Amino acid sequence: MADNVVRVCAQADIAPDTVKAFEVGDLRLAVFNIGGKFYVTDDECTHASASLADGMLEGDVIECSLHFGAFHVPTGEVKAPPCSLALRTYKVVLQGGDIFADLDRNAAGELA
């Protein structure tokens, strides 16, 4: 594995169609299970310091519980104001029942 790929949690820790936050080093990451596919993003809303894991997941969109801004989980794209900055996504690597995040690449696998 690449140098900056870190274990976040076990796949079994994330029930289908839910999100949960994890501390990984100095980062707080949100792990989503959307229809059996896993996604990892920063947990903090880009508009205000609120945990996205405390928000409402509807399909592949997470709505922040603080001001109701929303993001498209697979891409990090802003879906509703007051958010204006995209959400940071991470490439997910599944191995041995665990979820790893490549901290150097976005969900599309491109260098971040």
C-alpha positions in Angstrom: 0.0 0.0 0.0 1.1 3.6 -0.5 2.7 5.5 2.3 -0.3 7.7 3.0 -3.0 5.1 3.1 -4.4 4.7 6.6 -6.9 2.3 8.2 -10.1 4.1 9.2 -12.4 1.3 10.4 -13.9 -2.1 9.7 -16.5 -2.4 7.0 -18.8 -4.0 9.6 -18.7 -0.7 11.6 -20.8 1.1 9.0 -24.3 -0.1 8.6 -25.9 0.2 5.2 -27.1 3.8 4.3 -25.4 5.4 7.4 -22.4 7.6 8.2 -20.1 7.5 11.1 -17.1 9.6 12.1 -13.6 8.4 13.1 -10.5 10.0 14.4 -7.5 9.1 12.2 -4.3 10.7 13.4 -5.1 14.5 13.4 -8.0 14.1 11.0 -11.7 13.4 11.7 -13.1 11.5 8.8 -16.7 10.5 7.9 -17.2 7.1 6.5 -20.4 6.5 4.4 -22.0 3.2 3.4 -24.3 4.1 0.5 -26.0 1.0 -1.0 -23.0 -1.1 0.0 -20.4 1.2 -1.5 -18.1 3.0 0.9 -17.0 6.7 0.8 -14.6 8.7 3.0 -14.7 12.5 3.4 -13.7 15.1 5.9 -16.2 15.0 8.7 -16.3 18.8 9.2 -18.7 20.9 7.1 -16.9 23.4 5.0 -19.3 26.2 6.0 -19.2 25.8 9.8 -17.5 23.6 12.4 -20.2 20.9 12.4 -19.8 17.1 12.2 -21.4 15.8 9.0 -21.8 12.4 10.7 -24.4 14.1 12.8 -26.3 15.2 9.6 -29.0 13.6 7.6 -28.0 11.2 4.8 -30.5 11.0 2.0 -29.4 8.8 -0.9 -25.9 10.0 -1.8 -26.3 13.5 -0.3 -25.4 14.5 3.3 -27.1 17.5 4.9 -25.3 19.3 7.7 -27.3 19.5 10.9 -26.2 23.0 11.7 -27.3 25.2 8.8 -28.7 22.5 6.4 -26.1 22.9 3.7 -25.5 19.7 1.7 -22.9 17.8 -0.2 -22.9 15.0 -2.8 -20.9 12.4 -1.0 -19.2 10.6 -3.9 -17.8 13.9 -5.3 -17.9 16.4 -2.5 -19.8 18.8 -4.7 -21.9 21.4 -2.9 -25.6 20.7 -3.3 -27.2 23.3 -1.1 -26.2 26.7 0.5 -24.9 28.1 2.7 -22.1 25.8 1.8 -19.9 27.1 -1.0 -16.7 25.1 -0.7 -16.6 21.5 -1.9 -16.1 18.8 0.7 -12.7 17.0 0.7 -13.1 13.3 -0.4 -10.6 10.5 -0.2 -9.9 7.4 -2.3 -11.3 4.3 -0.5 -9.2 1.1 -0.4 -11.0 -2.0 0.8 -8.8 -4.8 2.2 -9.4 -7.7 4.5 -12.8 -6.4 5.7 -11.3 -3.0 6.6 -11.7 0.5 5.1 -8.6 2.4 4.3 -8.3 6.0 3.0 -5.6 7.2 0.6 -5.0 10.7 2.1 -3.1 11.8 -1.1 -5.9 11.1 -3.5 -9.5 12.2 -3.9 -12.5 9.8 -4.4 -11.8 9.8 -8.1 -8.3 8.6 -7.5 -6.7 11.9 -8.6 -3.9 13.5 -6.6 -5.4 15.9 -4.1 
